[in-house]
């Protein structure tokens, strides 16, 4: 079977697996004591319901209790019914509708508010007629943050809104969206593999067997399929991140991936034309801007992809440096090297700021408080994989005892979410700038492992953040023994199993297992370090083999 035949087969089997899990989940939710659906999915749906259904005109401008916008929050009878978005745009829309000449309450003491024969009134009525649908839509947008634990972008609730807009829409609409994004992740993995194979001939020879990696490790893997079909939105973030990398690699190929400095097709080596560095652009402008847009959207959906900025900057500087040397036959200055990365950061940052501005104008201060600032100061003492969970749990005791010395340092670190971010972000930045110019996918993967392993809070679904890179990484790793990847996967799974054993005894048997559970968290952290170290050694071995092979050919 040819490459595309295998890919279609994997996609079909992946879809079948996810549909089967969706059907099983529906049955389990109805008949089993332990639900299949993730609790976060209920939060998403509650937010979507509030956004679509809980800000009706009859409860706002049609209500006799509504005179000004502040009545929606200050009038108890209105506040109990109307859960409206608090941004400027919905407020303006309600004000405009309230003063619509066709609106029943716009009357003066004599009857109609305007002289119907005036030219101005005729134009005014025409304007209102054309814009009324838009104003009605904005005026009836609800506030998903009225759901106490909704801490996400309102765009996620908007994505799930069709399930509440129509009586015929399935309740598992959001799961279908997440499962579809999960399948698209594999398609994007193939796109990245193909982009690398196109620019680097020795990788092209591995394209056939590399096709099986996304198929087996992702599409047929029940772990990511279950996470998506349980109602987790992490597949959306993975899709956006992979899409960003696929477009970026199309626009700016990895110049040092196999130890060569050739541009696509190697034809640039024969180009004797001397170019001006200021005139050099990326290989695909639309792909470059698309990558910036997808990164901005990914960061808006979940903050952690911002760490990839270091890897992308290093990648773009390497691309720019080699492009100038090959096409301009000069040694580039520091400004020439970093200009492309600065442009990408400016474009992506501007897109992110504009996206946040639009969302803020619609949903207002609750968006800033619950979707942005909450995650910076989040504290969660409940047991989770993080090594911080026990110090966070014990922090109030340290404070009450006026502990000093080492205990006080533990308390400060545990009680300050921002302080705990410092070593995490410093490590991510170091990894990004160190590896990004050599292998963009590897760099992003290692950054993600570092970020997750040292995060204040993380659960099983967080593992998807770095597992989404594994099928692509498999093409650039060389292990000394064929069983080594299996041993690494077994060690990773065993460390989780040990943690889950003690967590089960704590959660379901009410036994005091805090200390062994925390030691299990340390074991999982050590396992992450061991696996990353082994993968970096395998990448170095693959790179060395490729350089030797290239030297023999030339």
C-alpha positions in Angstrom: 0.0 0.0 0.0 1.3 3.5 -0.9 1.8 6.3 1.5 -1.5 8.0 0.9 -3.3 4.7 1.0 -1.9 4.1 4.5 -2.8 7.6 5.6 -6.4 7.3 4.5 -6.6 3.9 6.2 -5.3 5.4 9.5 -7.7 8.3 9.3 -10.7 6.0 8.8 -9.6 3.8 11.7 -9.0 6.8 13.9 -12.4 8.2 13.2 -14.0 4.8 13.9 -12.1 4.5 17.2 -13.3 8.0 18.3 -16.9 7.3 17.2 -16.8 4.1 19.2 -15.5 5.9 22.3 -18.2 8.6 21.9 -20.9 5.9 21.8 -19.4 4.1 24.7 -19.2 7.3 26.7 -22.9 8.0 26.1 -23.7 4.6 27.5 -21.3 4.9 30.5 -22.7 8.3 31.4 -26.2 6.9 31.5 -25.6 3.5 33.2 -22.4 3.6 35.2 -21.7 5.2 38.5 -18.4 6.6 37.3 -19.1 9.0 34.4 -17.0 8.9 31.2 -17.4 12.6 30.4 -14.8 15.0 31.9 -16.1 17.5 34.4 -14.5 20.3 32.3 -16.9 19.4 29.5 -19.8 20.3 31.8 -18.1 23.6 32.5 -17.7 24.3 28.7 -21.3 23.5 28.1 -22.6 25.6 31.0 -20.6 28.5 29.6 -21.9 27.9 26.1 -25.5 27.8 27.4 -25.0 31.1 29.3 -23.5 32.7 26.2 -26.3 31.6 23.9 -29.5 31.6 26.1 -29.2 33.7 29.2 -29.3 37.2 27.9 -32.7 37.6 26.2 -34.1 41.0 25.2 -37.3 40.4 27.3 -35.0 40.3 30.4 -33.1 43.4 29.4 -34.3 46.3 27.3 -37.9 44.8 27.1 -38.1 44.6 30.9 -39.7 47.6 32.7 -37.0 47.3 35.3 -34.3 48.1 32.8 -33.5 51.8 32.3 -29.7 52.0 32.1 -27.0 49.4 31.7 -26.0 49.3 35.4 -29.5 47.9 36.2 -28.4 44.6 34.9 -26.0 44.2 37.8 -27.6 46.4 40.5 -31.2 45.4 40.1 -31.6 41.9 41.8 -34.6 40.9 39.8 -32.7 41.6 36.5 -29.4 40.1 37.7 -31.1 36.9 38.6 -32.4 36.4 35.0 -30.1 38.2 32.7 -26.5 36.9 32.5 -25.2 39.3 29.9 -21.8 40.0 28.5 -20.3 43.0 30.3 -18.2 44.5 27.4 -18.7 47.8 25.7 -20.1 46.4 22.5 -23.1 44.7 24.0 -23.8 47.7 26.1 -23.7 50.0 23.1 -25.9 47.5 21.2 -28.5 47.6 24.0 -28.4 51.4 24.1 -29.0 51.6 20.3 -31.9 49.1 20.4 -33.4 51.0 23.3 -33.4 54.1 21.1 -34.6 52.4 17.9 -37.5 54.3 16.4 -39.3 51.0 15.8 -38.8 50.0 19.4 -42.1 50.0 21.4 -40.7 52.0 24.4 -39.2 54.8 22.3 -42.2 57.2 22.6 -42.5 60.7 23.8 -45.5 62.1 25.5 -47.2 62.9 22.2 -46.7 59.5 20.6 -43.9 58.9 18.1 -40.4 60.2 19.0 -39.7 61.6 15.5 -41.5 63.4 12.8 -42.2 60.6 10.3 -42.0 63.0 7.4 -38.5 64.3 8.0 -35.7 63.2 5.7 -33.4 62.6 8.6 -35.9 60.2 10.2 -36.2 58.3 6.9 -32.4 57.8 6.7 -32.4 56.9 10.4 -35.0 54.2 10.0 -33.1 52.8 7.1 -29.9 52.7 9.1 -31.6 51.0 12.0 -33.2 48.4 9.6 -29.8 47.5 8.2 -28.0 47.3 11.4 -30.7 45.9 13.7 -29.8 42.2 13.3 -26.2 42.9 14.3 -27.2 45.0 17.3 -29.7 42.3 18.4 -27.0 39.7 18.2 -24.5 41.7 20.2 -27.2 42.7 22.8 -28.1 39.1 23.5 -24.6 37.7 24.0 -24.4 36.0 27.4 -21.6 35.9 29.9 -20.0 32.4 30.2 -18.1 33.5 33.3 -21.3 33.4 35.3 -20.4 29.7 35.5 -18.2 29.8 38.7 -15.4 27.6 37.4 -15.3 28.8 33.7 -11.7 30.0 33.3 -11.4 29.8 29.6 -11.6 32.1 26.6 -15.3 32.9 25.6 -14.4 31.7 22.1 -14.5 28.2 23.4 -18.0 28.6 24.7 -18.9 30.2 21.3 -17.5 27.1 19.6 -19.9 24.9 21.6 -22.8 27.3 21.2 -24.4 25.4 18.3 -25.4 22.6 20.8 -27.6 25.2 22.5 -28.7 27.2 19.5 -30.7 24.3 18.0 -32.9 21.7 19.6 -31.7 19.2 17.1 -28.0 19.7 17.8 -26.4 16.8 19.7 -25.4 17.3 23.3 -22.0 15.8 22.4 -21.4 18.5 19.8 -18.3 19.8 21.6 -16.9 16.2 21.8 -17.3 15.9 18.0 -15.3 19.1 17.5 -12.6 18.0 19.9 -12.4 14.6 18.3 -12.2 16.1 14.8 -9.3 18.4 16.0 -7.6 15.3 17.4 -7.8 13.6 13.9 -6.5 16.8 12.3 -3.5 16.7 14.6 -2.3 13.5 12.8 -2.9 15.2 9.4 -0.7 18.1 10.5 2.0 15.7 11.7 2.1 14.3 8.2 2.4 17.8 6.8 5.4 18.5 9.0 7.0 15.2 8.0 6.4 15.9 4.4 7.9 19.4 4.7 11.0 18.0 6.2 11.3 15.3 3.6 10.9 17.9 0.8 13.8 20.0 2.0 16.1 17.2 3.2 16.6 14.3 0.8 17.8 11.8 3.4 14.6 12.3 5.4 12.6 11.7 2.2 13.8 8.1 2.2 12.2 7.6 5.6 8.9 9.1 4.6 7.2 5.8 3.9 7.8 4.2 7.3 7.4 7.6 9.0 3.8 7.7 7.8 3.0 5.0 10.3 4.1 7.0 13.3 1.2 9.5 13.4 -1.1 6.6 12.5 0.0 4.2 15.2 1.1 6.6 17.9 -1.7 9.0 17.6 -4.7 8.0 15.5 -4.8 4.4 16.9 -3.7 5.4 20.3 -6.6 5.2 22.8 -5.1 7.7 25.2 -5.4 10.9 23.0 -8.7 9.5 21.6 -10.1 9.1 25.0 -9.0 12.5 26.2 -10.7 14.2 23.3 -13.9 12.2 23.4 -14.3 12.8 27.2 -14.6 16.4 26.4 -11.2 17.9 26.9 -10.3 20.9 24.6 -6.6 20.2 24.6 -6.7 18.7 21.1 -7.7 22.2 19.8 -4.4 23.6 21.3 -2.4 20.8 19.8 -4.0 21.3 16.4 -3.1 25.0 16.5 0.5 24.4 17.6 1.1 21.8 15.0 -0.5 24.0 12.4 1.8 26.9 13.4 4.8 24.6 13.0 3.7 23.2 9.7 3.2 26.6 8.2 6.4 28.0 9.7 8.5 25.1 8.3 6.9 25.7 4.9 7.9 29.4 5.0 11.3 28.9 6.7 12.9 25.4 6.3 15.2 24.1 9.0 18.6 24.8 7.6 20.6 22.8 10.2 18.4 19.8 10.6 20.8 17.4 9.0 24.0 19.4 9.4 23.8 21.0 5.9 23.3 24.6 5.0 21.3 24.0 1.9 18.1 25.7 1.0 15.2 23.8 -0.6 16.3 21.9 -3.7 20.0 22.8 -3.2 19.7 25.0 -6.3 20.7 28.1 -4.3 24.3 26.8 -4.1 24.7 27.4 -7.8 23.1 30.9 -7.7 26.0 33.4 -8.2 23.7 36.4 -7.9 24.5 38.5 -4.9 21.3 39.6 -3.1 20.8 42.4 -0.7 20.0 41.1 2.9 17.2 43.7 3.2 15.5 42.1 0.1 15.4 38.5 1.4 12.0 37.3 2.4 10.6 34.0 3.6 9.8 31.2 1.1 6.1 31.5 1.6 4.7 34.8 2.9 1.1 33.6 3.5 2.4 30.6 5.4 4.6 32.8 7.5 1.7 35.1 8.5 -0.6 32.1 9.0 1.9 30.7 11.5 1.9 33.9 13.4 -1.9 34.0 13.5 -2.2 30.4 14.7 0.4 30.9 17.4 -1.6 34.0 18.6 -4.8 32.0 18.6 -3.1 29.1 20.5 -1.8 31.4 23.2 -5.3 33.0 23.4 -6.9 29.6 23.9 -4.3 28.4 26.4 -1.4 30.5 27.7 1.4 27.9 27.7 2.2 28.0 23.9 3.9 31.4 24.5 7.0 29.4 25.6 7.5 28.4 21.9 8.5 32.0 21.2 12.1 31.2 22.2 12.3 28.2 19.9 10.7 30.1 17.0 13.1 33.1 17.4 16.1 30.8 17.4 14.8 28.9 14.4 14.2 32.1 12.4 17.6 33.5 13.3 19.3 30.4 12.1 17.3 30.4 8.8 18.1 34.1 8.3 21.8 33.6 9.0 22.3 30.8 6.5 20.1 32.4 3.9 22.2 35.6 4.0 25.4 33.6 3.8 24.2 31.5 0.8 22.4 34.1 -1.2 24.3 37.3 -0.2 27.7 35.8 0.2 28.4 37.9 3.3 28.6 37.3 7.0 25.3 38.7 8.5 25.2 41.3 11.2 23.3 40.6 14.4 20.5 43.0 13.2 20.2 41.1 9.9 19.9 37.8 11.8 17.3 38.9 14.4 15.1 41.1 12.1 12.9 38.2 10.9 12.3 36.9 14.5 11.5 40.5 15.6 9.0 40.8 12.8 7.3 37.5 13.6 7.1 38.4 17.3 5.6 41.8 16.4 3.0 40.3 14.0 2.0 37.5 16.3 2.0 39.8 19.4 -0.2 42.3 17.5 -2.6 39.6 16.5 -2.8 38.3 20.0 -3.4 41.8 21.4 -6.1 42.5 18.8 -7.8 39.2 19.5 -7.8 39.9 23.3 -9.1 43.4 22.6 -12.1 42.2 20.6 -12.9 39.6 23.3 -12.6 42.2 26.0 -14.9 44.6 24.1 -17.5 41.9 24.1 -17.1 40.3 27.5 -15.3 42.9 29.5 -13.6 42.7 32.8 -14.7 39.1 33.7 -12.6 37.9 30.7 -9.5 39.6 32.0 -10.1 38.4 35.6 -11.1 34.8 34.9 -9.4 33.8 31.6 -6.1 35.7 32.0 -5.2 36.8 35.5 -6.6 33.7 37.2 -4.1 31.4 35.7 -1.1 33.6 36.7 -2.1 33.4 40.4 -3.8 30.0 40.4 -3.2 27.9 43.5 -4.5 24.3 43.7 -3.6 22.2 46.8 -5.5 19.2 45.6 -3.3 16.2 44.8 -2.1 16.2 41.2 1.1 15.0 39.5 2.9 18.2 40.3 5.7 18.2 42.9 4.3 21.4 44.2 1.0 20.0 45.4 2.1 19.0 48.9 4.0 22.2 49.7 1.0 24.1 48.5 -1.2 22.0 50.7 1.0 22.5 53.7 1.6 26.2 53.1 -1.1 27.5 55.4 0.4 25.4 58.2 3.8 26.9 57.7 2.3 30.4 57.9 0.4 29.6 61.0 3.5 28.2 62.7 5.6 31.2 61.8 8.1 28.8 60.3 11.5 30.1 59.5 14.6 29.1 57.5 14.2 26.4 55.0 10.5 25.8 55.9 9.7 29.5 55.3 11.4 29.3 51.9 9.2 26.3 51.0 6.2 28.3 52.1 7.1 31.3 50.0 7.7 29.1 47.0 4.5 27.2 47.5 2.3 30.2 48.2 3.6 32.3 45.3 2.4 31.0 41.9 4.3 33.8 40.1 7.6 32.9 41.9 7.2 29.2 40.9 7.0 30.3 37.3 10.5 31.8 37.3 12.7 28.6 37.2 10.1 27.0 34.9 10.2 29.8 32.3 13.9 30.3 32.6 14.5 26.6 31.8 12.0 26.8 28.9 13.7 29.9 27.4 17.2 28.2 27.7 16.0 25.1 25.9 14.3 27.1 23.2 17.3 29.3 22.4 19.6 26.3 22.6 17.8 23.9 20.4 15.3 25.9 18.3 17.9 26.7 15.6 18.8 23.1 15.2 15.5 21.2 15.4 12.3 23.3 15.9 10.0 20.3 16.7 12.5 18.8 19.2 13.0 22.1 20.9 9.2 22.7 21.3 8.8 19.2 22.6 11.5 19.5 25.2 10.2 22.9 26.2 6.7 21.4 26.8 8.0 18.6 28.9 10.0 21.0 31.1 6.9 23.3 31.4 4.5 20.4 32.3 6.9 18.6 34.6 7.5 21.7 36.7 4.0 23.2 36.5 2.1 24.0 39.7 -0.8 21.9 38.6 -1.0 19.2 35.9 -3.1 16.1 35.3 -3.2 13.3 32.7 -4.5 15.6 29.9 -1.5 17.8 30.2 0.6 14.9 28.8 -1.0 15.5 25.4 0.8 18.9 25.3 4.1 17.1 24.6 2.9 13.7 23.3 1.6 15.6 20.2 5.2 16.0 19.1 6.3 12.4 19.5 5.2 11.0 16.1 7.2 13.7 14.4 10.2 13.3 16.6 10.4 9.6 15.8 11.9 10.5 12.4 14.9 12.2 14.0 15.8 9.9 16.8 18.3 7.0 16.7 18.3 4.7 19.7 21.1 2.2 20.1 18.7 -0.6 20.7 15.3 -1.2 19.2 13.7 -1.9 22.6 14.9 1.4 24.1 11.8 3.4 23.0 9.6 0.7 24.5 11.6 0.8 27.8 11.3 4.6 28.0 7.5 4.4 27.4 7.2 1.6 30.0 9.2 3.7 32.5 7.0 6.7 31.9 3.8 4.6 32.2 5.1 2.8 35.4 5.8 6.1 37.1 2.3 7.2 36.5 0.9 3.9 37.7 2.8 4.2 41.0 1.4 7.7 41.4 -2.2 6.6 40.6 -1.9 3.7 43.1 -1.3 6.1 46.0 -3.8 8.6 44.6 -6.5 6.0 44.5 -5.8 5.1 48.2 -6.1 8.7 49.1 -9.1 9.7 47.0 -11.3 6.6 47.3 -10.1 4.8 50.4 -9.5 7.9 52.5 -6.1 6.8 53.6 -3.3 9.1 54.6 -0.9 8.6 51.6 0.3 12.2 51.2 4.0 11.5 51.7 4.2 8.4 49.4 2.0 10.3 46.8 4.5 13.2 46.9 7.4 10.9 46.6 5.6 9.4 43.5 5.4 12.9 42.1 9.2 13.2 42.5 9.6 9.8 40.8 7.5 11.0 37.9 9.6 14.2 37.6 12.8 12.1 37.6 11.3 9.9 34.9 10.6 12.9 32.8 14.2 14.0 33.1 15.5 10.5 32.3 13.2 10.2 29.2 14.1 13.6 27.9 17.9 13.0 28.4 17.6 9.6 26.5 15.7 11.3 23.6 18.3 14.1 23.4 21.1 11.5 23.2 19.1 9.6 20.5 18.7 12.9 18.6 22.4 13.6 18.8 23.2 10.1 17.6 20.8 10.5 14.6 22.3 13.9 13.8 25.9 12.5 13.9 25.0 9.6 11.6 23.3 12.0 9.1 26.4 14.2 9.1 28.7 11.3 8.4 26.4 10.1 5.6 26.3 13.5 4.1 30.1 13.8 4.2 30.5 10.5 2.4 28.1 11.6 -0.3 30.0 14.9 -0.9 
